[in-house]
Amino acid sequence: MNITEKAAYLKGLMQGMKIDEDTNEGKLFKAIADLLEDISMSVADLEDGQAYLEEYVDEIDMDLGEVERDVYECEDDDECDCDDCCDDDCDCDDLCDCYGVICPNCGEEICYDADMAADSIICPACNAEIQLEDVESDDE
C-alpha cells in the first residue's frame, strides 16, 4: 500500500467510525485526514517528478557518453585500439595528437588536442585559464 492509499484508508476508516465532524475531536480528525491526503498527493507528485528527472538524466548521460567518444576518439582507428587516447594505459601516444596537462590551480589532469590553435585552455574542473606554455605537458 502506497502513501496515497494509506491516507485514503485512514479517511475511510474515520468515516466508517461515524465520528461526528461537528465536535471538536471530529473537526480535528477531519483536518488531520485532509492534511494527510494533501501531503500524500504532494509526495506522489514529487515521486513522479523524480522518476521523470532520473530518466532524463540517464538520457543526457548516454548522449554525453556519445559526445565524449566522438571528441576523444583517436584519429587513426586502424592503429589505435584504445577508447580514450588520453587514458594512462594507452600505448598510442605516438599515434594520437592529444596532450595532457595538470592544472596548476586544482591539480586536475586536462586532455587537449594538439591541433588546437590556442595559447590557453580553460580547466573544466575549476574554470581557471591555463596558459599552455606555462605548464609542462604529461607527454614531454
Z-matrix of the N, CA and C atoms (Angstrom, degrees):
N
C 1 1.437
C 2 1.538 1 107.71
N 3 1.332 2 116.28 1 126.49
C 4 1.462 3 119.63 2 178.65
C 5 1.528 4 110.35 3 -85.30
N 6 1.316 5 115.87 4 177.44
C 7 1.461 6 120.97 5 -173.46
C 8 1.531 7 112.22 6 -65.60
N 9 1.325 8 117.53 7 -34.94
C 10 1.462 9 120.26 8 178.88
C 11 1.528 10 110.69 9 -67.60
N 12 1.322 11 115.84 10 -40.73
C 13 1.461 12 119.95 11 178.28
C 14 1.527 13 111.27 12 -66.62
N 15 1.318 14 116.96 13 -37.87
C 16 1.468 15 120.46 14 178.38
C 17 1.523 16 111.13 15 -65.13
N 18 1.325 17 117.38 16 -40.76
C 19 1.464 18 120.59 17 178.36
C 20 1.527 19 110.28 18 -64.81
N 21 1.331 20 117.05 19 -41.95
C 22 1.464 21 120.58 20 177.96
C 23 1.526 22 110.78 21 -64.63
N 24 1.327 23 116.76 22 -38.24
C 25 1.463 24 121.28 23 178.17
C 26 1.531 25 110.26 24 -61.90
N 27 1.349 26 117.09 25 -45.88
C 28 1.466 27 120.13 26 179.71
C 29 1.523 28 111.69 27 -63.19
N 30 1.332 29 116.04 28 -38.99
C 31 1.462 30 119.34 29 178.39
C 32 1.529 31 110.60 30 -65.55
N 33 1.328 32 116.29 31 -41.96
C 34 1.466 33 120.10 32 177.13
C 35 1.517 34 111.98 33 -66.74
N 36 1.318 35 116.88 34 -36.57
C 37 1.465 36 121.02 35 177.95
C 38 1.523 37 110.50 36 -63.13
N 39 1.328 38 115.39 37 -41.53
C 40 1.459 39 120.02 38 179.03
C 41 1.532 40 110.43 39 -64.18
N 42 1.323 41 117.24 40 -41.83
C 43 1.465 42 120.31 41 178.49
C 44 1.522 43 110.84 42 -67.50
N 45 1.348 44 116.39 43 -36.12
C 46 1.459 45 120.16 44 179.27
C 47 1.516 46 112.62 45 -68.64
N 48 1.327 47 116.72 46 -27.63
C 49 1.463 48 120.39 47 178.57
C 50 1.523 49 111.13 48 -78.93
N 51 1.326 50 116.37 49 -5.59
C 52 1.464 51 123.03 50 179.01
C 53 1.524 52 111.54 51 53.68
N 54 1.334 53 113.69 52 48.33
C 55 1.455 54 119.06 53 176.67
C 56 1.521 55 107.86 54 -73.72
N 57 1.302 56 115.97 55 130.16
C 58 1.460 57 121.35 56 -179.28
C 59 1.522 58 108.87 57 -70.98
N 60 1.319 59 115.81 58 115.92
C 61 1.461 60 121.03 59 -177.17
C 62 1.529 61 112.55 60 -78.68
N 63 1.309 62 116.75 61 -0.98
C 64 1.461 63 119.91 62 178.03
C 65 1.524 64 111.62 63 -89.57
N 66 1.325 65 118.09 64 -15.36
C 67 1.463 66 121.07 65 177.72
C 68 1.521 67 109.27 66 -82.87
N 69 1.310 68 115.69 67 163.58
C 70 1.467 69 119.99 68 179.12
C 71 1.522 70 110.88 69 -60.62
N 72 1.336 71 116.97 70 -43.15
C 73 1.463 72 120.64 71 -179.99
C 74 1.518 73 111.14 72 -66.28
N 75 1.316 74 116.90 73 -39.45
C 76 1.455 75 121.89 74 178.55
C 77 1.520 76 111.58 75 -63.90
N 78 1.332 77 116.40 76 -41.25
C 79 1.458 78 120.74 77 177.38
C 80 1.528 79 110.44 78 -63.72
N 81 1.349 80 115.89 79 -40.29
C 82 1.460 81 120.45 80 179.38
C 83 1.530 82 110.72 81 -64.19
N 84 1.343 83 117.32 82 -47.46
C 85 1.458 84 120.64 83 -179.43
C 86 1.531 85 111.05 84 -63.31
N 87 1.346 86 116.70 85 -39.32
C 88 1.460 87 119.79 86 179.02
C 89 1.533 88 110.29 87 -64.80
N 90 1.332 89 117.23 88 -42.46
C 91 1.463 90 120.65 89 179.35
C 92 1.526 91 111.00 90 -64.70
N 93 1.325 92 116.76 91 -39.79
C 94 1.472 93 120.60 92 178.29
C 95 1.524 94 109.88 93 -65.07
N 96 1.318 95 117.83 94 -43.86
C 97 1.464 96 121.56 95 179.78
C 98 1.529 97 110.73 96 -63.51
N 99 1.319 98 117.11 97 -41.70
C 100 1.469 99 120.63 98 177.99
C 101 1.527 100 111.12 99 -64.71
N 102 1.339 101 115.94 100 -41.56
C 103 1.463 102 120.35 101 178.25
C 104 1.531 103 110.72 102 -62.62
N 105 1.322 104 117.26 103 -44.55
C 106 1.462 105 120.89 104 178.48
C 107 1.528 106 111.38 105 -61.54
N 108 1.315 107 116.06 106 -38.08
C 109 1.466 108 119.42 107 178.56
C 110 1.539 109 110.33 108 -65.41
N 111 1.342 110 116.61 109 -44.20
C 112 1.470 111 120.41 110 178.62
C 113 1.528 112 111.00 111 -62.93
N 114 1.320 113 116.96 112 -43.57
C 115 1.465 114 121.00 113 179.84
C 116 1.524 115 110.38 114 -63.39
N 117 1.322 116 116.77 115 -43.05
C 118 1.465 117 119.75 116 -178.99
C 119 1.532 118 111.33 117 -64.83
N 120 1.327 119 117.41 118 -35.80
C 121 1.465 120 120.26 119 177.50
C 122 1.531 121 110.17 120 -67.88
N 123 1.335 122 116.76 121 -39.97
C 124 1.464 123 120.49 122 178.41
C 125 1.523 124 110.68 123 -64.43
N 126 1.322 125 116.76 124 -42.66
C 127 1.467 126 120.82 125 179.27
C 128 1.529 127 109.89 126 -64.02
N 129 1.313 128 117.76 127 -40.51
C 130 1.462 129 121.18 128 178.65
C 131 1.531 130 110.37 129 -62.78
N 132 1.341 131 116.56 130 -41.61
C 133 1.471 132 120.14 131 177.30
C 134 1.524 133 110.77 132 -63.40
N 135 1.337 134 117.12 133 -41.82
C 136 1.464 135 120.78 134 178.47
C 137 1.529 136 111.41 135 -63.74
N 138 1.328 137 116.83 136 -40.31
C 139 1.462 138 120.49 137 178.86
C 140 1.527 139 110.48 138 -64.11
N 141 1.329 140 117.50 139 -40.64
C 142 1.467 141 121.06 140 177.55
C 143 1.528 142 110.77 141 -63.48
N 144 1.335 143 115.73 142 -44.21
C 145 1.463 144 119.91 143 178.48
C 146 1.517 145 111.73 144 -63.40
N 147 1.324 146 116.82 145 -40.13
C 148 1.462 147 121.29 146 179.35
C 149 1.532 148 110.36 147 -64.04
N 150 1.315 149 117.20 148 -42.83
C 151 1.465 150 120.87 149 179.24
C 152 1.533 151 110.13 150 -62.72
N 153 1.337 152 116.97 151 -41.34
C 154 1.463 153 120.66 152 178.17
C 155 1.526 154 110.40 153 -62.57
N 156 1.328 155 116.86 154 -45.88
C 157 1.459 156 120.71 155 -178.83
C 158 1.527 157 111.61 156 -64.58
N 159 1.322 158 118.03 157 -38.24
C 160 1.464 159 120.84 158 177.49
C 161 1.525 160 110.86 159 -60.87
N 162 1.334 161 116.63 160 -44.40
C 163 1.459 162 120.36 161 178.03
C 164 1.528 163 110.76 162 -63.60
N 165 1.317 164 116.76 163 -41.24
C 166 1.459 165 121.78 164 -179.11
C 167 1.530 166 110.80 165 -64.86
N 168 1.327 167 117.28 166 -43.55
C 169 1.465 168 121.08 167 179.14
C 170 1.528 169 110.10 168 -65.10
N 171 1.325 170 117.79 169 -38.65
C 172 1.462 171 120.20 170 176.78
C 173 1.530 172 111.11 171 -61.44
N 174 1.334 173 116.91 172 -40.71
C 175 1.466 174 120.21 173 177.44
C 176 1.530 175 110.96 174 -64.49
N 177 1.329 176 116.48 175 -42.77
C 178 1.465 177 120.41 176 178.50
C 179 1.518 178 109.86 177 -62.95
N 180 1.334 179 117.51 178 -40.45
C 181 1.462 180 121.59 179 -179.98
C 182 1.527 181 110.56 180 -62.78
N 183 1.322 182 117.16 181 -41.83
C 184 1.465 183 119.80 182 178.32
C 185 1.523 184 110.82 183 -65.93
N 186 1.336 185 116.95 184 -42.09
C 187 1.467 186 120.32 185 177.80
C 188 1.519 187 111.01 186 -63.27
N 189 1.323 188 117.03 187 -41.13
C 190 1.459 189 120.74 188 178.87
C 191 1.526 190 110.60 189 -65.01
N 192 1.324 191 117.21 190 -37.16
C 193 1.462 192 120.30 191 176.41
C 194 1.518 193 111.57 192 -60.82
N 195 1.332 194 116.60 193 -40.76
C 196 1.458 195 120.17 194 177.39
C 197 1.526 196 111.07 195 -65.13
N 198 1.323 197 116.87 196 -41.46
C 199 1.465 198 120.49 197 178.96
C 200 1.528 199 109.82 198 -63.90
N 201 1.336 200 117.35 199 -43.48
C 202 1.464 201 120.46 200 178.51
C 203 1.523 202 111.19 201 -60.55
N 204 1.327 203 117.04 202 -42.27
C 205 1.466 204 119.73 203 178.42
C 206 1.524 205 110.61 204 -62.85
N 207 1.332 206 116.76 205 -40.49
C 208 1.465 207 120.15 206 179.36
C 209 1.523 208 111.40 207 -67.50
N 210 1.305 209 118.19 208 -42.00
C 211 1.463 210 121.81 209 -175.49
C 212 1.522 211 111.52 210 -73.49
N 213 1.323 212 117.65 211 -43.37
C 214 1.458 213 120.95 212 -174.08
C 215 1.526 214 113.39 213 -96.34
N 216 1.321 215 116.61 214 9.81
C 217 1.454 216 120.64 215 -179.03
C 218 1.526 217 110.14 216 -70.96
N 219 1.321 218 116.85 217 140.07
C 220 1.467 219 121.07 218 178.74
C 221 1.526 220 109.58 219 -67.00
N 222 1.317 221 116.14 220 146.56
C 223 1.457 222 120.13 221 -177.61
C 224 1.520 223 111.84 222 -72.34
N 225 1.331 224 117.85 223 -35.30
C 226 1.451 225 121.79 224 -177.92
C 227 1.524 226 108.43 225 -109.17
N 228 1.340 227 116.84 226 87.61
C 229 1.459 228 121.46 227 -175.89
C 230 1.521 229 112.89 228 -68.77
N 231 1.342 230 118.20 229 -21.26
C 232 1.459 231 119.70 230 -178.88
C 233 1.524 232 111.36 231 -67.96
N 234 1.311 233 117.28 232 -32.20
C 235 1.450 234 120.57 233 -176.00
C 236 1.526 235 113.03 234 -101.09
N 237 1.321 236 118.07 235 -11.68
C 238 1.454 237 121.86 236 -174.48
C 239 1.518 238 109.50 237 -121.17
N 240 1.317 239 117.29 238 127.40
C 241 1.453 240 121.81 239 -179.61
C 242 1.522 241 113.09 240 -104.95
N 243 1.323 242 118.20 241 1.29
C 244 1.461 243 119.17 242 -175.98
C 245 1.523 244 110.71 243 -82.50
N 246 1.336 245 116.56 244 153.55
C 247 1.459 246 121.77 245 177.77
C 248 1.519 247 111.57 246 -82.53
N 249 1.314 248 117.01 247 -30.52
C 250 1.456 249 121.77 248 -175.60
C 251 1.514 250 107.71 249 -133.69
N 252 1.320 251 118.42 250 110.06
C 253 1.460 252 120.76 251 -172.30
C 254 1.523 253 112.48 252 -69.52
N 255 1.292 254 119.08 253 -6.00
C 256 1.463 255 120.97 254 177.10
C 257 1.519 256 110.82 255 -102.92
N 258 1.317 257 117.81 256 11.01
C 259 1.454 258 122.33 257 178.87
C 260 1.527 259 109.95 258 -68.64
N 261 1.340 260 117.35 259 143.26
C 262 1.460 261 121.45 260 -179.20
C 263 1.530 262 112.02 261 -62.59
N 264 1.328 263 117.77 262 -29.92
C 265 1.458 264 121.67 263 -177.52
C 266 1.527 265 112.40 264 -87.69
N 267 1.288 266 117.32 265 2.97
C 268 1.455 267 121.40 266 -175.99
C 269 1.529 268 110.34 267 -72.74
N 270 1.314 269 116.36 268 133.30
C 271 1.462 270 122.18 269 177.59
C 272 1.519 271 111.38 270 -103.57
N 273 1.301 272 117.83 271 16.06
C 274 1.456 273 120.39 272 -174.11
C 275 1.516 274 111.85 273 -110.13
N 276 1.311 275 118.57 274 27.79
C 277 1.463 276 120.61 275 -178.08
C 278 1.518 277 112.21 276 -56.97
N 279 1.326 278 117.01 277 -30.82
C 280 1.455 279 119.99 278 -179.79
C 281 1.529 280 111.75 279 -75.24
N 282 1.344 281 116.74 280 -23.22
C 283 1.455 282 120.72 281 -175.35
C 284 1.521 283 112.45 282 -90.43
N 285 1.321 284 118.03 283 -29.36
C 286 1.454 285 122.14 284 -174.62
C 287 1.517 286 110.71 285 -99.23
N 288 1.308 287 115.78 286 148.98
C 289 1.451 288 121.13 287 178.19
C 290 1.525 289 110.53 288 -101.18
N 291 1.337 290 117.16 289 38.26
C 292 1.451 291 121.70 290 178.73
C 293 1.521 292 109.34 291 -106.29
N 294 1.322 293 115.14 292 142.22
C 295 1.461 294 120.44 293 178.76
C 296 1.512 295 109.15 294 -127.31
N 297 1.302 296 115.51 295 153.88
C 298 1.451 297 120.63 296 177.28
C 299 1.509 298 109.95 297 -120.21
N 300 1.325 299 115.93 298 139.86
C 301 1.462 300 121.90 299 175.30
C 302 1.520 301 108.02 300 -130.81
N 303 1.312 302 115.43 301 156.98
C 304 1.451 303 121.29 302 176.16
C 305 1.525 304 107.61 303 -100.08
N 306 1.318 305 116.40 304 128.59
C 307 1.458 306 120.91 305 179.12
C 308 1.526 307 108.54 306 -68.47
N 309 1.325 308 118.53 307 123.06
C 310 1.459 309 120.13 308 179.87
C 311 1.524 310 112.50 309 -69.10
N 312 1.314 311 117.68 310 -16.90
C 313 1.457 312 121.13 311 -178.28
C 314 1.530 313 112.31 312 -83.49
N 315 1.359 314 117.11 313 -47.28
C 316 1.467 315 119.96 314 -174.72
C 317 1.523 316 113.36 315 -118.69
N 318 1.335 317 118.29 316 -10.06
C 319 1.461 318 121.10 317 178.56
C 320 1.518 319 114.26 318 83.28
N 321 1.316 320 118.11 319 5.50
C 322 1.469 321 122.65 320 -179.79
C 323 1.531 322 109.85 321 -75.46
N 324 1.341 323 116.61 322 139.14
C 325 1.454 324 119.97 323 175.40
C 326 1.523 325 108.97 324 -81.46
N 327 1.326 326 115.77 325 131.33
C 328 1.459 327 121.72 326 -177.00
C 329 1.520 328 107.88 327 -121.89
N 330 1.323 329 116.42 328 129.32
C 331 1.452 330 121.66 329 176.53
C 332 1.527 331 108.60 330 -99.81
N 333 1.304 332 115.88 331 138.58
C 334 1.455 333 119.95 332 176.98
C 335 1.510 334 108.87 333 -143.20
N 336 1.314 335 114.51 334 157.16
C 337 1.454 336 122.27 335 -177.61
C 338 1.524 337 108.89 336 -83.09
N 339 1.313 338 116.90 337 134.27
C 340 1.463 339 121.39 338 -178.68
C 341 1.517 340 111.67 339 -66.80
N 342 1.329 341 117.49 340 -20.58
C 343 1.459 342 120.75 341 -179.82
C 344 1.526 343 112.76 342 -77.14
N 345 1.338 344 117.04 343 -6.03
C 346 1.457 345 120.16 344 179.08
C 347 1.526 346 109.12 345 -64.86
N 348 1.296 347 115.87 346 130.94
C 349 1.458 348 120.43 347 -178.90
C 350 1.519 349 109.62 348 -95.67
N 351 1.325 350 116.90 349 47.79
C 352 1.460 351 120.57 350 -177.97
C 353 1.515 352 109.63 351 -122.27
N 354 1.322 353 115.02 352 148.75
C 355 1.450 354 120.55 353 176.47
C 356 1.517 355 111.23 354 -90.42
N 357 1.333 356 116.30 355 -10.57
C 358 1.456 357 119.73 356 -179.30
C 359 1.526 358 109.02 357 -146.29
N 360 1.334 359 114.85 358 160.10
C 361 1.459 360 121.66 359 175.83
C 362 1.522 361 107.57 360 -134.52
N 363 1.310 362 115.87 361 164.39
C 364 1.464 363 121.67 362 178.31
C 365 1.527 364 107.73 363 -104.68
N 366 1.324 365 116.56 364 128.62
C 367 1.467 366 121.34 365 178.43
C 368 1.528 367 108.56 366 -69.65
N 369 1.339 368 118.43 367 125.71
C 370 1.462 369 119.78 368 -179.72
C 371 1.526 370 112.73 369 -71.37
N 372 1.336 371 117.60 370 -18.14
C 373 1.460 372 120.12 371 -178.38
C 374 1.523 373 112.37 372 -83.56
N 375 1.350 374 116.97 373 -44.21
C 376 1.463 375 119.12 374 -174.39
C 377 1.525 376 113.29 375 -120.70
N 378 1.337 377 117.88 376 -0.12
C 379 1.467 378 124.23 377 179.01
C 380 1.530 379 113.77 378 63.58
N 381 1.327 380 116.51 379 21.18
C 382 1.460 381 119.67 380 177.35
C 383 1.524 382 109.28 381 -83.42
N 384 1.319 383 116.20 382 144.55
C 385 1.458 384 120.46 383 176.41
C 386 1.523 385 108.22 384 -82.91
N 387 1.321 386 116.29 385 130.02
C 388 1.458 387 121.92 386 -176.98
C 389 1.524 388 108.23 387 -115.63
N 390 1.308 389 116.52 388 119.94
C 391 1.445 390 121.53 389 175.22
C 392 1.526 391 107.29 390 -77.63
N 393 1.310 392 117.41 391 121.50
C 394 1.466 393 120.92 392 -173.87
C 395 1.512 394 113.40 393 -66.86
N 396 1.310 395 118.21 394 -27.78
C 397 1.465 396 118.96 395 178.39
C 398 1.531 397 111.58 396 -78.11
N 399 1.359 398 117.91 397 -14.42
C 400 1.469 399 121.35 398 -178.35
C 401 1.516 400 113.08 399 -86.43
N 402 1.335 401 118.36 400 -18.18
C 403 1.459 402 121.32 401 -176.61
C 404 1.508 403 109.68 402 -114.75
N 405 1.326 404 115.18 403 152.06
C 406 1.462 405 119.54 404 177.79
C 407 1.512 406 108.61 405 -86.51
N 408 1.310 407 116.57 406 138.77
C 409 1.442 408 122.01 407 177.04
C 410 1.514 409 109.01 408 -78.86
N 411 1.340 410 116.39 409 148.96
C 412 1.465 411 121.54 410 176.52
C 413 1.520 412 110.86 411 -64.95
N 414 1.328 413 116.78 412 -25.76
C 415 1.457 414 119.96 413 -175.35
C 416 1.526 415 112.34 414 -84.87
N 417 1.331 416 117.27 415 -12.91
C 418 1.466 417 119.42 416 -178.77
C 419 1.512 418 110.62 417 -85.95
